[in-house]
Amino acid sequence: MTPVELQLNTAVQHLVTTARAKAYYKDDYARIAELLDRADHLCNLAREGVADVRLARILDETAMQFPECSRAILTGVTPNS
């Protein structure tokens, strides 16, 4: 598995885990659905072999839009970096 594939796999797993945790607490269902949509979208992009730059942009946007997700896991960049 390449480093990009590993990062993508980890990010998708994190999005699904975050969505599941939100569901357990009966959190905002629209945000849960959006997290799952993004995970699905990332899987589709990976299957299509989309460029690393585009995947990085999507992961960065997701980290900004969903502060409950770990920015370090999604982007590989810690907030103080």
GICOR-V617602 format. One record per residue. N is the residue number from 1. RES is the residue in one letter. SS is DSSP state (a for helix, b for strand, c for the rest). PHI is phi in whole degrees, 0 to 359 (999 if undefined). Layout:
((N & RES & SS & PHI) (N & RES & SS & PHI))
//
This chain:
((1 & M & c & 999) (2 & T & c & 285) (3 & P & a & 302) (4 & V & a & 293) (5 & E & a & 297) (6 & L & a & 295) (7 & Q & a & 298) (8 & L & a & 296) (9 & N & a & 300) (10 & T & a & 297) (11 & A & a & 295) (12 & V & a & 297) (13 & Q & a & 299) (14 & H & a & 295) (15 & L & a & 297) (16 & V & a & 294) (17 & T & a & 296) (18 & T & a & 296) (19 & A & a & 298) (20 & R & a & 296) (21 & A & a & 298) (22 & K & a & 296) (23 & A & a & 294) (24 & Y & a & 302) (25 & Y & c & 267) (26 & K & c & 52) (27 & D & c & 284) (28 & D & c & 307) (29 & Y & a & 295) (30 & A & a & 294) (31 & R & a & 289) (32 & I & a & 299) (33 & A & a & 299) (34 & E & a & 294) (35 & L & a & 300) (36 & L & a & 293) (37 & D & a & 298) (38 & R & a & 294) (39 & A & a & 298) (40 & D & a & 297) (41 & H & a & 299) (42 & L & a & 296) (43 & C & a & 298) (44 & N & a & 296) (45 & L & a & 296) (46 & A & a & 297) (47 & R & a & 296) (48 & E & a & 280) (49 & G & c & 72) (50 & V & c & 294) (51 & A & c & 301) (52 & D & a & 304) (53 & V & a & 297) (54 & R & a & 293) (55 & L & a & 297) (56 & A & a & 298) (57 & R & a & 296) (58 & I & a & 296) (59 & L & a & 295) (60 & D & a & 295) (61 & E & a & 298) (62 & T & a & 295) (63 & A & a & 297) (64 & M & a & 288) (65 & Q & a & 283) (66 & F & c & 237) (67 & P & c & 297) (68 & E & c & 288) (69 & C & c & 271) (70 & S & c & 283) (71 & R & a & 298) (72 & A & a & 296) (73 & I & a & 289) (74 & L & a & 288) (75 & T & a & 248) (76 & G & c & 78) (77 & V & c & 240) (78 & T & c & 279) (79 & P & c & 304) (80 & N & c & 268) (81 & S & c & 280))
//
